[in-house]
Amino acid sequence: MKKDAKVLIEVKNLKKYFKVGPNATLKAVDDVSFFIRKGETLGLVGESGCGKTTCGRTVMGMYKATGGEVMFDGIDIHKLNKSEKKKFTRRAQMIFQDPYASLNPRMTVGDIVGEGIDIHGLYSGQERTDRIYNLLEIVGLNKEHASRFAHEFSGGQRQRIGIARALAIEPEFIVCDEPISALDVSIQAQVVNLLIKLQQELGLTYLFIAHDLSMVKHISDRVGVMYLGSMVELASSHVLYDKPLHPYTQALLSAIPVPDPEIERTKKRIKLEGEVPSPINPKPGCKFAARCRYAKPICKEKTPEFKEIEKDHFVACHLV
């Protein structure tokens, strides 16, 4: 990815709220902003329930935004009509977390991969068959697998089918929604390396959502850290991992295991104390204040601004 590559996705003050009662609102994504350049991978990390997946689905238009904009190549995807939305889905696809639940058990692998081709009328007859066979080979399967059903495959193979389905209509942008979290550890690196290889060969742009911080570092050009629906830090991968500024990012990174037993034994982990506040009708102030060891009175009174502290390094913290 070139540093001067044009911005393909720009998310501006994105909000996605859910009504969960007569006077209760769950703020799943709350005023999140970021951009992704063409050919780049932006990693999105955070604890379960922080809003990563909801953010990814709202970026894709699967959820209607409560507020803010998602600009794809200069067009707000939440203002598209039906025919324009179809054109957008030709250029943007998604790989889901659960490779079994996301595949229709009644369809053969060939029909699963070919469904997008049929919807967009890209190929027919022998061309369609050849395209499906080629996609299966690209992701590490073979053409004999086209006549089988999803339940006949392992988790890693199912995720490869999901990747082939996403690639079928030749998209530019793919949201990878925790594509490795349901897989065996021995398979995770294979899938991530496949995604890197496909990006290099096809010029793809990724939003890569995951729990595994070491895998995110491996695949991402830049990394964003979310906490309770808000972005708390965003920087290039090497800067974020070498010099984390937000206390939450520091705690997350301290929990990454180190393969060297000597270093692992002496490494200092930052343990977060206190209760995670509810994302329903959150109070003013920093959402992390109740668990932050550095919290000052201002942290509980005023919401910190997400601002650029250094070149391309954004943080939402009063103390930085």
Steps between C-alpha positions, in 0.01 A plus 500: 500500500639837395492778762355738241227255392156657476247457781244234404293493822441800726288457813393831657347518851320168450229411752291186531253496790245233592185566703492233775214638709259792527773728638814301428739531204795270435778705340676218314701736276536852635660775289769288329720648225775343287607456138651216298723560199474288188708181538531546878396282794352676802484273805221557754551352848342509845324284756182305421204735494703810412310551171756375245261274311213750512739760359602266217140416414396866505793583270367231264145639520362187666387727786358844431714766669339704780730789410817588313618400154669205330661633182607234249697649214334836575140366520301467826387136501212575738337724238501247214182379331441130424684490165790708635524269803535202265790674324660567838473132606680408178798704627479413873457160665522341845665190651311388810619374838320165502586318177227240556206725593574729205485218240164362382498128598258417216722641225806338348831685528481578127160668543613688814801644317299558182204676666653848472604431140135418418355801685728741312479308169877479459547157344282216369540145370855364480650842584311497832621147578860587412481814717378296800772238451762774473378671821516172693857443383598860593392440863674161527215260416442306178223471242376166636384689810241694294245216515524451879309665785634723779461240776754275323785746566715602796474849653806624311368365169159661561666835556686455171161443334378824662805682361438355152137617520614853593747505209254367243376840380847657499453756782746776591418514872439216749393522864659201677284456811713292739572248221742296715345505849291184442797306357758273656822687587699287254271614215477870589842594359421317173180700451670832586788425261245414229329837553837680475585311180161581344538867592840519329379318188158666462563846652233455768421739786409348839330598823632217720305452825653266759577418863846359435737796531805314368312398182371855457857631516605242239239601241423868569658820370317705766305394810201657674408414860134513606359513853125495573402630157765771471838515328766571764820471294598472134853483358725307264551142611863533607442832682197371691679182612828676584359816657138461616372823657150418626490309836252249353728426202794456739300246705391308189853475361645394836283186481654372174696178574871501414642172359822534705437341847759722674345822368148371564580428868638847564258696285277741690130474422264789561194370684185703456303548819137606538179422315443554129236776478176432314479623137130570566447872564871557585592783737705803387877478515752242383343152478827346621531724808353243743779251413787742436779521757588853386146644509459859618175688589478644145489146358164437669355837403599567139513266200853511350541614142638250249792708369831469316779502761783425258508456121226241417471399868155573646404458868192578711648572844517811720839398638691456175 
